[in-house]
Amino acid sequence: MVSTARRQQPPITIRSARAVELLRTLVGPGRSQAEVIEQALEQMAARGRTLADLLTPRINLDFDWEPPRSTLYHIEADLSD
């Protein structure tokens, strides 16, 4: 990968409170946020896993999408007040 000055590279934006906290934990003296993110992405690429793979649940989730049958029956309203 060709190294380009940081100011010449396109910026990325992450809107995630969790990511901010993790970056604060991982960024230390002499380490930038960009280095931390690049290292994490390189590790993901080395494992051959995509973001979709990481977000897919490990256990198959089985949902019953059929709504429950209604048990309501017709009741005449008493409006004789």
TIFINU-656363 format. One line per 3 residues: for each residue z, x, y of N, C-alpha, C, CB. Coordinates in Angstrom, 3 decimals. Each point is the difference from the previous one (the first is absolute). Glycine has a CB too. Layout:
<pts>
Z:X:Y:Z:X:Y:Z:X:Y:Z:X:Y; ...
</pts>
This chain:
<pts>
0.000:0.839:-1.170:0.000:-0.839:1.170:0.000:0.886:1.236:1.208:-1.842:-1.240; -2.033:1.492:2.210:-0.123:0.783:1.215:1.163:-0.322:0.915:-2.508:0.052:-0.212; 3.129:0.985:0.741:1.126:-0.184:0.893:-0.508:-0.199:1.427:1.473:1.403:-1.506
-1.101:-2.492:2.123:-0.382:-0.327:1.367:1.275:-0.116:0.818:-2.118:-1.205:-0.752; 2.040:1.578:2.018:1.170:-0.116:0.871:0.495:-1.445:0.001:-0.833:1.908:1.445; 2.134:-2.080:-1.441:0.601:-1.341:-0.076:-0.525:-0.928:1.097:2.048:1.029:-0.997
-2.227:-0.506:2.214:-0.451:-0.852:1.100:-1.417:-0.512:-0.203:1.498:1.266:1.507; -2.292:-0.583:-2.322:-1.383:-0.402:-0.233:-0.130:-0.945:-1.199:-0.737:2.175:0.985; 1.802:-2.371:-1.720:-0.047:-0.870:-1.165:0.291:-1.437:0.421:0.715:1.906:-1.498
-1.291:-2.878:0.795:0.270:-1.394:0.344:1.450:-0.364:-0.327:-2.420:-0.574:-0.421; 3.066:-0.205:1.297:1.392:-0.401:-0.267:0.058:-1.121:-1.033:0.634:0.671:2.337; 0.499:-0.773:-3.027:0.254:-1.135:-0.879:1.270:-0.685:0.483:-1.142:1.132:-1.984
1.247:-2.417:1.723:1.168:-0.763:0.422:0.597:-0.678:-1.216:-0.964:-0.364:2.309; 2.268:0.512:-2.469:0.721:-0.671:-1.084:1.062:-0.865:0.654:-0.425:1.896:-1.676; 0.391:-3.186:1.393:1.007:-0.915:0.545:0.924:-0.407:-1.134:-1.586:-0.854:1.803
2.597:1.664:-2.005:0.918:-0.252:-1.096:1.340:0.644:0.323:-1.908:-0.108:-1.662; 2.951:-0.711:1.730:1.337:0.529:0.266:0.442:0.911:-1.140:0.572:-2.060:1.335; -0.941:1.702:-2.552:0.366:0.828:-1.162:-0.657:1.374:0.082:0.250:-2.075:-1.396
-1.542:2.096:1.780:-0.701:1.274:0.130:0.626:0.868:1.076:-2.096:-1.101:-0.766; 2.522:0.491:1.855:0.642:0.755:1.082:1.280:0.657:-0.501:-0.974:-1.579:1.705; 1.775:0.825:-2.438:1.251:0.560:-0.522:-0.265:1.119:-1.003:1.105:-2.217:0.347
-2.089:2.015:-1.219:-0.336:1.044:-0.968:-0.520:1.254:0.694:-0.520:-1.769:-1.691; -0.305:1.590:2.718:-0.512:1.160:0.727:1.134:0.746:0.705:-2.198:-1.181:0.316; 3.143:0.445:0.249:1.145:0.660:0.648:0.790:0.831:-0.999:0.131:-1.872:1.656
-0.027:1.359:-2.879:0.728:0.723:-1.041:-0.770:1.238:-0.451:1.040:-2.156:-0.746; -2.357:2.037:0.610:-0.810:1.074:-0.563:-0.429:1.058:1.014:-0.780:-1.639:-1.652; 0.693:1.262:2.924:-0.425:0.958:1.019:1.197:0.860:0.369:-1.781:-1.582:0.892
1.600:2.868:-1.021:1.070:0.932:0.331:-0.504:1.048:0.971:1.060:-0.382:-2.237; -0.252:1.382:2.491:-0.437:1.065:0.900:-1.278:0.663:-0.527:2.396:0.387:0.697; -3.404:-0.300:0.163:-1.240:0.651:-0.380:-0.961:-0.872:-0.783:1.266:2.066:-0.004
-0.937:-3.339:-0.190:-0.869:-0.933:-0.747:-0.342:-1.191:0.874:1.027:0.712:-2.188; -2.292:-1.028:2.274:-0.414:-1.144:0.806:-0.171:-1.236:-0.878:-1.137:1.547:1.627; 1.079:-2.700:-0.972:-0.240:-1.238:-0.732:-1.345:0.056:-0.713:1.397:-1.264:1.661
-2.404:1.827:-0.992:-1.330:0.100:-0.605:0.044:0.832:-1.276:-1.044:-0.221:2.270; 1.793:1.314:-2.276:0.108:0.838:-1.200:0.646:-0.756:-1.146:0.154:2.021:1.447; 0.879:-2.787:-1.141:0.697:-0.780:-1.033:-0.956:-1.040:-0.598:2.224:0.341:1.191
-2.948:-1.054:-0.328:-0.926:-1.035:-0.470:-1.138:0.630:-0.795:0.574:-1.441:1.985; -1.128:2.549:-1.491:-1.088:0.670:-0.715:0.454:0.481:-1.372:-0.982:0.699:2.189; 2.176:-0.151:-2.269:0.506:0.483:-1.282:0.164:-1.163:-0.983:1.180:1.899:1.176
-0.651:-3.013:-0.699:0.177:-1.168:-0.867:-1.350:-0.516:-0.490:2.107:-0.600:1.233; -3.098:0.555:-0.350:-1.327:-0.471:-0.397:-0.653:0.961:-0.989:-0.242:-1.135:2.220; 0.433:2.433:-2.022:-0.542:0.983:-0.937:0.624:-0.149:-1.380:-0.399:1.565:1.906
1.705:-1.829:-1.951:0.673:-0.208:-1.281:-0.546:-1.247:-0.698:2.071:1.122:0.903; -2.296:-2.193:-0.133:-0.575:-1.216:-0.586:-1.380:0.286:-0.554:1.309:-1.416:1.596; -2.120:2.155:-0.844:-1.363:0.313:-0.446:0.024:0.887:-1.243:-0.814:-0.196:2.369
1.761:1.141:-2.437:0.087:0.899:-1.150:0.361:-0.767:-1.267:0.671:1.871:1.526; 0.098:-2.918:-1.393:0.382:-0.810:-1.154:-1.094:-0.980:-0.390:2.378:0.226:0.681; -3.394:-0.351:0.178:-1.100:-0.912:-0.300:0.371:-1.451:0.163:-0.856:1.677:-1.547
1.898:-1.945:2.293:0.428:-1.379:0.197:-0.429:-0.473:1.379:1.958:0.339:-1.549; -2.381:-1.566:1.617:-0.379:-0.588:1.272:1.181:-0.781:0.557:-2.424:-0.129:-0.713; 2.308:-0.257:1.961:1.047:-0.810:0.608:0.125:-1.329:-0.733:-0.414:1.096:2.228
-0.707:-1.648:-2.651:0.033:-1.257:-0.760:0.776:0.173:-1.304:-2.208:-0.663:1.006; 2.025:1.820:-1.676:0.751:0.273:-1.230:1.496:0.049:0.284:-1.957:1.276:-0.919; 2.309:-0.658:2.019:1.414:0.127:0.338:0.624:-1.348:0.357:-0.450:2.320:0.798
-0.347:-3.218:-0.247:0.531:-1.296:0.412:-0.026:-1.045:-1.108:-0.747:0.536:2.284; 0.057:-0.251:-3.380:-0.070:-0.934:-1.121:1.330:0.007:-0.751:-2.502:0.357:-0.203; 3.080:-1.532:-0.039:1.280:-0.045:-0.721:-0.121:0.624:-1.384:0.614:-2.070:1.259
0.416:2.757:-1.689:0.003:0.631:-1.326:0.139:-1.031:-1.109:0.992:2.052:1.009; -0.297:-3.131:-0.700:0.198:-1.084:-0.966:-0.908:-1.146:0.415:2.419:0.688:-0.483; -3.172:-1.215:-0.477:-0.853:-1.137:0.313:0.858:-1.181:0.416:-1.747:0.810:-1.619
1.407:-1.378:2.750:0.724:-1.155:0.498:-0.761:-1.247:-0.408:0.948:1.314:1.951; -0.267:-2.215:-2.641:-0.623:-1.216:-0.483:0.589:-1.178:0.753:-0.396:1.018:-2.279; -0.443:-1.648:3.078:0.454:-1.135:0.785:-0.614:-1.271:-0.541:0.264:1.451:2.023
0.501:-2.512:-2.017:-0.510:-1.316:-0.358:-0.447:-0.654:1.300:1.533:-0.219:-2.058; -2.845:0.254:2.294:-0.528:-0.494:1.266:-0.188:-1.504:0.009:-1.119:2.173:0.297; 1.331:-2.829:-1.406:-0.120:-1.453:-0.051:1.231:-0.608:0.666:-1.383:0.102:-2.141
1.193:-0.922:3.160:1.173:-0.589:0.657:0.700:-0.981:-0.931:-1.107:0.272:2.237; 2.400:-0.438:-2.061:0.717:-0.956:-0.861:-0.498:-1.421:0.267:2.035:1.509:-0.028; -2.016:-2.302:-1.003:-0.418:-1.393:0.134:1.021:-0.756:0.847:-1.183:0.086:-2.242
0.678:-0.979:3.035:0.864:-0.790:0.858:0.762:-1.024:-0.838:-1.580:0.326:1.944; 2.853:-0.488:-1.634:0.807:-1.003:-0.688:0.288:-1.177:0.927:1.028:1.794:-1.434; -1.715:-1.822:2.562:0.204:-1.101:0.946:-0.703:-1.253:-0.511:0.181:1.633:1.926
0.369:-2.758:-1.612:-0.625:-1.256:-0.351:0.048:-0.900:1.221:0.648:0.238:-2.444; -1.431:-1.265:2.418:-0.151:-0.874:1.157:1.271:-0.822:0.212:-2.489:-0.106:-0.390; 3.054:0.217:1.583:1.173:-0.781:0.369:-0.329:-0.746:1.279:1.595:1.650:-1.101
-1.361:-2.950:1.084:-0.219:-0.785:1.205:1.104:0.311:0.992:-1.153:-1.826:-1.310; 0.762:2.105:2.536:0.974:0.299:1.059:0.625:-1.316:0.477:-1.304:2.083:0.723; 2.622:-2.042:-0.546:0.727:-1.166:0.501:0.108:0.139:1.521:1.321:-0.264:-2.192
-2.189:-0.437:2.925:-0.021:0.107:1.464:0.521:-1.278:0.644:-1.945:1.577:-0.143; 2.889:-2.247:-0.477:0.487:-1.287:0.490:1.220:0.147:0.908:-0.881:-1.047:-2.078; 0.864:1.974:2.969:1.136:0.149:0.924:-0.136:-0.855:1.208:0.290:2.274:-0.784
</pts>
